[in-house]
Amino acid sequence: MRFSTLFFILLLAFLCLTLAQGAYEDCCLRYVAPVKRSTKRTVVKYKRQEVDGGCNIPAIVFITKRDRAFCANPKEQWVKKLMIFVDKLARKGPKKNI
């Protein structure tokens, strides 16, 4: 009797901890330092992270050709310049091989 009660309490505690975790948000927790020029050339798009829910800092999330992401401070000058560069690339469209 004691074992089954103890087992039930442990199972209940485990379930509560699992449910308390909730949905995991993919947020930036810190910014990177200025990145190398070669890394900047591989950026193909970006998205903005606003402060809401589990995301505690505003950030720009840059995505590279190899689908890697890094977070940058939107107030920094190099970030603004890189965003402008990526916007220009997006307007040109993908390169076509003929």
N, CA, C and O atoms as CSV, one atom per row, in Angstrom:
chain,resi,resn,atom,element,x,y,z
A,1,MET,N,N,0.829,-1.186,0.000
A,1,MET,CA,C,0.000,0.000,0.000
A,1,MET,C,C,0.879,1.257,0.000
A,1,MET,O,O,0.635,2.193,-0.761
A,2,ARG,N,N,1.902,1.266,0.861
A,2,ARG,CA,C,2.773,2.435,0.928
A,2,ARG,C,C,3.541,2.635,-0.363
A,2,ARG,O,O,3.717,3.763,-0.823
A,3,PHE,N,N,3.999,1.529,-0.948
A,3,PHE,CA,C,4.754,1.626,-2.195
A,3,PHE,C,C,3.899,2.200,-3.313
A,3,PHE,O,O,4.368,3.060,-4.058
A,4,SER,N,N,2.660,1.750,-3.449
A,4,SER,CA,C,1.796,2.246,-4.519
A,4,SER,C,C,1.444,3.724,-4.303
A,4,SER,O,O,1.329,4.476,-5.271
A,5,THR,N,N,1.273,4.141,-3.061
A,5,THR,CA,C,0.986,5.546,-2.774
A,5,THR,C,C,2.207,6.401,-3.096
A,5,THR,O,O,2.080,7.466,-3.700
A,6,LEU,N,N,3.376,5.941,-2.697
A,6,LEU,CA,C,4.609,6.661,-2.984
A,6,LEU,C,C,4.853,6.748,-4.497
A,6,LEU,O,O,5.253,7.793,-5.010
A,7,PHE,N,N,4.610,5.651,-5.192
A,7,PHE,CA,C,4.764,5.624,-6.636
A,7,PHE,C,C,3.799,6.605,-7.300
A,7,PHE,O,O,4.186,7.321,-8.224
A,8,PHE,N,N,2.565,6.644,-6.846
A,8,PHE,CA,C,1.572,7.561,-7.407
A,8,PHE,C,C,1.969,9.011,-7.168
A,8,PHE,O,O,1.817,9.842,-8.063
A,9,ILE,N,N,2.468,9.328,-5.993
A,9,ILE,CA,C,2.882,10.697,-5.679
A,9,ILE,C,C,4.076,11.105,-6.545
A,9,ILE,O,O,4.119,12.225,-7.055
A,10,LEU,N,N,5.033,10.209,-6.711
A,10,LEU,CA,C,6.182,10.503,-7.565
A,10,LEU,C,C,5.766,10.689,-9.025
A,10,LEU,O,O,6.270,11.578,-9.712
A,11,LEU,N,N,4.855,9.858,-9.485
A,11,LEU,CA,C,4.355,9.984,-10.845
A,11,LEU,C,C,3.624,11.308,-11.036
A,11,LEU,O,O,3.796,11.966,-12.062
A,12,LEU,N,N,2.834,11.693,-10.086
A,12,LEU,CA,C,2.100,12.954,-10.131
A,12,LEU,C,C,3.067,14.143,-10.127
A,12,LEU,O,O,2.873,15.109,-10.866
A,13,ALA,N,N,4.099,14.066,-9.298
A,13,ALA,CA,C,5.091,15.139,-9.243
A,13,ALA,C,C,5.829,15.253,-10.572
A,13,ALA,O,O,6.083,16.359,-11.048
A,14,PHE,N,N,6.171,14.130,-11.166
A,14,PHE,CA,C,6.844,14.135,-12.459
A,14,PHE,C,C,5.968,14.764,-13.536
A,14,PHE,O,O,6.452,15.556,-14.345
A,15,LEU,N,N,4.698,14.420,-13.551
A,15,LEU,CA,C,3.784,14.994,-14.533
A,15,LEU,C,C,3.612,16.498,-14.334
A,15,LEU,O,O,3.539,17.250,-15.306
A,16,CYS,N,N,3.547,16.929,-13.096
A,16,CYS,CA,C,3.410,18.363,-12.824
A,16,CYS,C,C,4.633,19.131,-13.306
A,16,CYS,O,O,4.501,20.211,-13.882
A,17,LEU,N,N,5.819,18.583,-13.073
A,17,LEU,CA,C,7.034,19.243,-13.542
A,17,LEU,C,C,7.093,19.285,-15.061
A,17,LEU,O,O,7.537,20.276,-15.640
A,18,THR,N,N,6.656,18.238,-15.693
A,18,THR,CA,C,6.661,18.192,-17.147
A,18,THR,C,C,5.687,19.207,-17.728
A,18,THR,O,O,6.023,19.895,-18.692
A,19,LEU,N,N,4.517,19.312,-17.175
A,19,LEU,CA,C,3.514,20.255,-17.671
A,19,LEU,C,C,3.875,21.695,-17.340
A,19,LEU,O,O,3.502,22.611,-18.073
A,20,ALA,N,N,4.600,21.907,-16.242
A,20,ALA,CA,C,4.976,23.257,-15.839
A,20,ALA,C,C,5.988,23.867,-16.802
A,20,ALA,O,O,6.112,25.089,-16.874
A,21,GLN,N,N,6.709,23.034,-17.540
A,21,GLN,CA,C,7.696,23.529,-18.488
A,21,GLN,C,C,7.023,24.333,-19.595
A,21,GLN,O,O,7.605,25.295,-20.096
A,22,GLY,N,N,5.827,23.962,-19.977
A,22,GLY,CA,C,5.071,24.694,-20.989
A,22,GLY,C,C,5.729,24.610,-22.344
A,22,GLY,O,O,6.587,23.760,-22.583
A,23,ALA,N,N,5.326,25.488,-23.217
A,23,ALA,CA,C,5.870,25.523,-24.563
A,23,ALA,C,C,7.210,26.247,-24.535
A,23,ALA,O,O,7.335,27.330,-23.963
A,24,TYR,N,N,8.183,25.645,-25.147
A,24,TYR,CA,C,9.518,26.239,-25.204
A,24,TYR,C,C,9.554,27.223,-26.359
A,24,TYR,O,O,9.252,26.867,-27.498
A,25,GLU,N,N,9.923,28.454,-26.064
A,25,GLU,CA,C,10.043,29.459,-27.101
A,25,GLU,C,C,11.496,29.552,-27.549
A,25,GLU,O,O,12.417,29.463,-26.738
A,26,ASP,N,N,11.681,29.728,-28.817
A,26,ASP,CA,C,13.018,29.857,-29.371
A,26,ASP,C,C,13.403,31.333,-29.337
A,26,ASP,O,O,13.107,32.080,-30.270
A,27,CYS,N,N,14.059,31.745,-28.265
A,27,CYS,CA,C,14.385,33.158,-28.060
A,27,CYS,C,C,15.885,33.370,-27.926
A,27,CYS,O,O,16.635,32.484,-27.516
A,28,CYS,N,N,16.286,34.577,-28.288
A,28,CYS,CA,C,17.667,34.990,-28.047
A,28,CYS,C,C,17.804,35.371,-26.579
A,28,CYS,O,O,16.975,36.104,-26.040
A,29,LEU,N,N,18.828,34.881,-25.952
A,29,LEU,CA,C,19.075,35.201,-24.557
A,29,LEU,C,C,20.230,36.184,-24.398
A,29,LEU,O,O,20.375,36.823,-23.355
A,30,ARG,N,N,21.059,36.300,-25.454
A,30,ARG,CA,C,22.177,37.247,-25.421
A,30,ARG,C,C,22.562,37.583,-26.850
A,30,ARG,O,O,22.156,36.913,-27.799
A,31,TYR,N,N,23.354,38.633,-26.980
A,31,TYR,CA,C,23.806,39.095,-28.288
A,31,TYR,C,C,25.208,38.577,-28.584
A,31,TYR,O,O,25.978,38.273,-27.673
A,32,VAL,N,N,25.526,38.483,-29.872
A,32,VAL,CA,C,26.884,38.143,-30.268
A,32,VAL,C,C,27.688,39.436,-30.395
A,32,VAL,O,O,27.129,40.522,-30.547
A,33,ALA,N,N,28.990,39.294,-30.331
A,33,ALA,CA,C,29.877,40.429,-30.612
A,33,ALA,C,C,29.861,40.629,-32.128
A,33,ALA,O,O,29.377,39.760,-32.853
A,34,PRO,N,N,30.371,41.740,-32.612
A,34,PRO,CA,C,30.406,41.909,-34.070
A,34,PRO,C,C,31.054,40.697,-34.734
A,34,PRO,O,O,32.081,40.195,-34.278
A,35,VAL,N,N,30.438,40.240,-35.813
A,35,VAL,CA,C,30.892,39.022,-36.487
A,35,VAL,C,C,31.858,39.362,-37.616
A,35,VAL,O,O,31.957,40.514,-38.040
A,36,LYS,N,N,32.562,38.353,-38.090
A,36,LYS,CA,C,33.536,38.533,-39.172
A,36,LYS,C,C,32.829,38.892,-40.471
A,36,LYS,O,O,31.648,38.601,-40.661
A,37,ARG,N,N,33.572,39.525,-41.345
A,37,ARG,CA,C,33.031,39.914,-42.647
A,37,ARG,C,C,32.574,38.685,-43.430
A,37,ARG,O,O,31.557,38.737,-44.122
A,38,SER,N,N,33.311,37.590,-43.328
A,38,SER,CA,C,32.941,36.376,-44.058
A,38,SER,C,C,31.601,35.823,-43.569
A,38,SER,O,O,30.830,35.278,-44.359
A,39,THR,N,N,31.326,35.959,-42.294
A,39,THR,CA,C,30.043,35.510,-41.755
A,39,THR,C,C,28.914,36.421,-42.228
A,39,THR,O,O,27.821,35.950,-42.541
A,40,LYS,N,N,29.177,37.709,-42.278
A,40,LYS,CA,C,28.161,38.658,-42.748
A,40,LYS,C,C,27.751,38.364,-44.185
A,40,LYS,O,O,26.592,38.553,-44.553
A,41,ARG,N,N,28.692,37.905,-44.992
A,41,ARG,CA,C,28.397,37.613,-46.404
A,41,ARG,C,C,27.473,36.415,-46.563
A,41,ARG,O,O,26.837,36.265,-47.606
A,42,THR,N,N,27.387,35.568,-45.558
A,42,THR,CA,C,26.553,34.368,-45.680
A,42,THR,C,C,25.117,34.595,-45.199
A,42,THR,O,O,24.283,33.698,-45.320
A,43,VAL,N,N,24.819,35.767,-44.663
A,43,VAL,CA,C,23.469,36.039,-44.160
A,43,VAL,C,C,22.505,36.192,-45.332
A,43,VAL,O,O,22.775,36.933,-46.276
A,44,VAL,N,N,21.371,35.480,-45.263
A,44,VAL,CA,C,20.384,35.538,-46.342
A,44,VAL,C,C,19.065,36.166,-45.903
A,44,VAL,O,O,18.306,36.660,-46.736
A,45,LYS,N,N,18.791,36.149,-44.610
A,45,LYS,CA,C,17.557,36.770,-44.121
A,45,LYS,C,C,17.688,37.058,-42.633
A,45,LYS,O,O,18.650,36.647,-41.984
A,46,TYR,N,N,16.707,37.767,-42.113
A,46,TYR,CA,C,16.683,38.073,-40.682
A,46,TYR,C,C,15.244,38.214,-40.224
A,46,TYR,O,O,14.328,38.378,-41.030
A,47,LYS,N,N,15.067,38.147,-38.926
A,47,LYS,CA,C,13.757,38.391,-38.330
A,47,LYS,C,C,13.949,39.160,-37.040
A,47,LYS,O,O,15.014,39.114,-36.424
A,48,ARG,N,N,12.922,39.856,-36.646
A,48,ARG,CA,C,12.974,40.652,-35.423
A,48,ARG,C,C,12.383,39.850,-34.266
A,48,ARG,O,O,11.370,39.167,-34.416
A,49,GLN,N,N,13.030,39.948,-33.125
A,49,GLN,CA,C,12.495,39.360,-31.898
A,49,GLN,C,C,12.030,40.501,-30.999
A,49,GLN,O,O,12.824,41.358,-30.611
A,50,GLU,N,N,10.769,40.507,-30.680
A,50,GLU,CA,C,10.212,41.528,-29.793
A,50,GLU,C,C,10.219,41.018,-28.358
A,50,GLU,O,O,10.324,39.815,-28.121
A,51,VAL,N,N,10.109,41.927,-27.416
A,51,VAL,CA,C,10.069,41.552,-26.003
A,51,VAL,C,C,8.625,41.175,-25.667
A,51,VAL,O,O,7.762,42.039,-25.513
A,52,ASP,N,N,8.382,39.871,-25.557
A,52,ASP,CA,C,7.065,39.382,-25.157
A,52,ASP,C,C,7.191,37.925,-24.739
A,52,ASP,O,O,8.122,37.236,-25.155
A,53,GLY,N,N,6.280,37.465,-23.939
A,53,GLY,CA,C,6.311,36.075,-23.501
A,53,GLY,C,C,7.613,35.729,-22.804
A,53,GLY,O,O,7.991,36.373,-21.825
A,54,GLY,N,N,8.300,34.711,-23.309
A,54,GLY,CA,C,9.554,34.283,-22.716
A,54,GLY,C,C,10.775,34.991,-23.270
A,54,GLY,O,O,11.890,34.758,-22.804
A,55,CYS,N,N,10.581,35.850,-24.256
A,55,CYS,CA,C,11.704,36.562,-24.872
A,55,CYS,C,C,11.929,37.874,-24.126
A,55,CYS,O,O,11.086,38.770,-24.155
A,56,ASN,N,N,13.064,37.973,-23.468
A,56,ASN,CA,C,13.322,39.106,-22.578
A,56,ASN,C,C,14.095,40.258,-23.199
A,56,ASN,O,O,14.161,41.337,-22.610
A,57,ILE,N,N,14.678,40.058,-24.371
A,57,ILE,CA,C,15.461,41.127,-24.984
A,57,ILE,C,C,15.020,41.325,-26.435
A,57,ILE,O,O,14.668,40.359,-27.112
A,58,PRO,N,N,15.036,42.566,-26.914
A,58,PRO,CA,C,14.798,42.773,-28.345
A,58,PRO,C,C,16.050,42.358,-29.107
A,58,PRO,O,O,17.166,42.618,-28.657
A,59,ALA,N,N,15.873,41.722,-30.243
A,59,ALA,CA,C,17.036,41.253,-30.994
A,59,ALA,C,C,16.694,41.134,-32.468
A,59,ALA,O,O,15.528,41.075,-32.860
A,60,ILE,N,N,17.739,41.103,-33.264
A,60,ILE,CA,C,17.630,40.766,-34.677
A,60,ILE,C,C,18.280,39.398,-34.824
A,60,ILE,O,O,19.438,39.211,-34.449
A,61,VAL,N,N,17.538,38.448,-35.368
A,61,VAL,CA,C,18.037,37.092,-35.553
A,61,VAL,C,C,18.403,36.931,-37.026
A,61,VAL,O,O,17.527,36.892,-37.890
A,62,PHE,N,N,19.687,36.840,-37.305
A,62,PHE,CA,C,20.169,36.667,-38.673
A,62,PHE,C,C,20.263,35.179,-38.985
A,62,PHE,O,O,20.692,34.387,-38.145
A,63,ILE,N,N,19.858,34.803,-40.201
A,63,ILE,CA,C,19.907,33.418,-40.655
A,63,ILE,C,C,20.903,33.343,-41.808
A,63,ILE,O,O,20.829,34.133,-42.749
A,64,THR,N,N,21.836,32.389,-41.735
A,64,THR,CA,C,22.860,32.242,-42.768
A,64,THR,C,C,22.432,31.233,-43.826
A,64,THR,O,O,21.395,30.584,-43.693
A,65,LYS,N,N,23.239,31.106,-44.881
A,65,LYS,CA,C,22.959,30.158,-45.963
A,65,LYS,C,C,22.856,28.725,-45.456
A,65,LYS,O,O,22.090,27.924,-45.993
A,66,ARG,N,N,23.608,28.414,-44.451
A,66,ARG,CA,C,23.598,27.053,-43.894
A,66,ARG,C,C,22.541,26.889,-42.796
A,66,ARG,O,O,22.585,25.935,-42.018
A,67,ASP,N,N,21.615,27.806,-42.743
A,67,ASP,CA,C,20.483,27.771,-41.819
A,67,ASP,C,C,20.911,27.855,-40.348
A,67,ASP,O,O,20.273,27.271,-39.472
A,68,ARG,N,N,21.977,28.575,-40.098
A,68,ARG,CA,C,22.410,28.843,-38.732
A,68,ARG,C,C,21.937,30.235,-38.353
A,68,ARG,O,O,21.799,31.114,-39.204
A,69,ALA,N,N,21.692,30.421,-37.077
A,69,ALA,CA,C,21.170,31.711,-36.615
A,69,ALA,C,C,22.093,32.309,-35.563
A,69,ALA,O,O,22.737,31.598,-34.793
A,70,PHE,N,N,22.137,33.637,-35.554
A,70,PHE,CA,C,22.818,34.340,-34.473
A,70,PHE,C,C,22.048,35.612,-34.170
A,70,PHE,O,O,21.404,36.191,-35.045
A,71,CYS,N,N,22.126,36.034,-32.925
A,71,CYS,CA,C,21.337,37.156,-32.431
A,71,CYS,C,C,22.223,38.386,-32.244
A,71,CYS,O,O,23.356,38.297,-31.771
A,72,ALA,N,N,21.670,39.535,-32.632
A,72,ALA,CA,C,22.437,40.772,-32.540
A,72,ALA,C,C,21.583,41.876,-31.937
A,72,ALA,O,O,20.354,41.850,-32.007
A,73,ASN,N,N,22.263,42.838,-31.348
A,73,ASN,CA,C,21.592,43.982,-30.734
A,73,ASN,C,C,21.097,44.924,-31.829
A,73,ASN,O,O,21.905,45.416,-32.617
A,74,PRO,N,N,19.791,45.186,-31.898
A,74,PRO,CA,C,19.270,46.039,-32.973
A,74,PRO,C,C,19.714,47.488,-32.880
A,74,PRO,O,O,19.516,48.241,-33.833
A,75,LYS,N,N,20.304,47.905,-31.778
A,75,LYS,CA,C,20.763,49.288,-31.618
A,75,LYS,C,C,22.158,49.517,-32.188
A,75,LYS,O,O,22.560,50.665,-32.378
A,76,GLU,N,N,22.904,48.449,-32.464
A,76,GLU,CA,C,24.273,48.594,-32.952
A,76,GLU,C,C,24.292,48.949,-34.434
A,76,GLU,O,O,23.444,48.501,-35.206
A,77,GLN,N,N,25.266,49.753,-34.813
A,77,GLN,CA,C,25.354,50.255,-36.185
A,77,GLN,C,C,25.607,49.138,-37.197
A,77,GLN,O,O,25.007,49.144,-38.273
A,78,TRP,N,N,26.479,48.181,-36.879
A,78,TRP,CA,C,26.783,47.117,-37.827
A,78,TRP,C,C,25.559,46.261,-38.106
A,78,TRP,O,O,25.417,45.711,-39.198
A,79,VAL,N,N,24.670,46.145,-37.117
A,79,VAL,CA,C,23.448,45.366,-37.289
A,79,VAL,C,C,22.514,46.082,-38.267
A,79,VAL,O,O,21.937,45.454,-39.155
A,80,LYS,N,N,22.372,47.382,-38.099
A,80,LYS,CA,C,21.518,48.164,-39.003
A,80,LYS,C,C,22.030,48.091,-40.438
A,80,LYS,O,O,21.244,47.947,-41.374
A,81,LYS,N,N,23.350,48.190,-40.610
A,81,LYS,CA,C,23.935,48.125,-41.948
A,81,LYS,C,C,23.725,46.748,-42.579
A,81,LYS,O,O,23.440,46.639,-43.771
A,82,LEU,N,N,23.867,45.708,-41.770
A,82,LEU,CA,C,23.672,44.353,-42.287
A,82,LEU,C,C,22.209,44.123,-42.674
A,82,LEU,O,O,21.930,43.438,-43.659
A,83,MET,N,N,21.291,44.682,-41.917
A,83,MET,CA,C,19.869,44.564,-42.261
A,83,MET,C,C,19.588,45.241,-43.609
A,83,MET,O,O,18.848,44.702,-44.431
A,84,ILE,N,N,20.169,46.402,-43.831
A,84,ILE,CA,C,19.994,47.108,-45.105
A,84,ILE,C,C,20.574,46.281,-46.246
A,84,ILE,O,O,19.963,46.171,-47.309
A,85,PHE,N,N,21.747,45.702,-46.029
A,85,PHE,CA,C,22.390,44.857,-47.029
A,85,PHE,C,C,21.512,43.657,-47.384
A,85,PHE,O,O,21.351,43.337,-48.562
A,86,VAL,N,N,20.949,42.997,-46.388
A,86,VAL,CA,C,20.099,41.826,-46.614
A,86,VAL,C,C,18.817,42.233,-47.345
A,86,VAL,O,O,18.344,41.506,-48.218
A,87,ASP,N,N,18.262,43.377,-46.995
A,87,ASP,CA,C,17.071,43.870,-47.695
A,87,ASP,C,C,17.359,44.115,-49.172
A,87,ASP,O,O,16.526,43.803,-50.023
A,88,LYS,N,N,18.534,44.671,-49.486
A,88,LYS,CA,C,18.913,44.907,-50.886
A,88,LYS,C,C,19.058,43.588,-51.632
A,88,LYS,O,O,18.630,43.468,-52.780
A,89,LEU,N,N,19.661,42.602,-50.982
A,89,LEU,CA,C,19.792,41.288,-51.623
A,89,LEU,C,C,18.432,40.671,-51.892
A,89,LEU,O,O,18.230,40.049,-52.935
A,90,ALA,N,N,17.505,40.834,-50.973
A,90,ALA,CA,C,16.173,40.256,-51.137
A,90,ALA,C,C,15.434,40.918,-52.301
A,90,ALA,O,O,14.671,40.254,-53.003
A,91,ARG,N,N,15.650,42.218,-52.513
A,91,ARG,CA,C,15.001,42.919,-53.622
A,91,ARG,C,C,15.548,42.477,-54.973
A,91,ARG,O,O,14.818,42.427,-55.963
A,92,LYS,N,N,16.848,42.156,-55.005
A,92,LYS,CA,C,17.463,41.695,-56.261
A,92,LYS,C,C,16.939,40.333,-56.665
A,92,LYS,O,O,16.817,40.037,-57.854
A,93,GLY,N,N,16.628,39.502,-55.680
A,93,GLY,CA,C,16.167,38.139,-55.965
A,93,GLY,C,C,17.334,37.190,-56.085
A,93,GLY,O,O,18.489,37.615,-56.085
A,94,PRO,N,N,17.039,35.894,-56.189
A,94,PRO,CA,C,18.117,34.901,-56.293
A,94,PRO,C,C,18.826,34.991,-57.640
A,94,PRO,O,O,18.243,35.383,-58.651
A,95,LYS,N,N,20.108,34.613,-57.619
A,95,LYS,CA,C,20.886,34.603,-58.851
A,95,LYS,C,C,20.410,33.469,-59.746
A,95,LYS,O,O,20.130,32.368,-59.270
A,96,LYS,N,N,20.320,33.742,-61.047
A,96,LYS,CA,C,19.883,32.697,-61.991
A,96,LYS,C,C,21.072,32.294,-62.845
A,96,LYS,O,O,21.764,33.137,-63.416
A,97,ASN,N,N,21.293,31.007,-62.920
A,97,ASN,CA,C,22.370,30.469,-63.767
A,97,ASN,C,C,21.789,30.136,-65.129
A,97,ASN,O,O,20.822,29.382,-65.234
A,98,ILE,N,N,22.380,30.700,-66.166
A,98,ILE,CA,C,21.875,30.434,-67.518
A,98,ILE,C,C,22.889,29.655,-68.292
A,98,ILE,O,O,22.658,29.328,-69.457
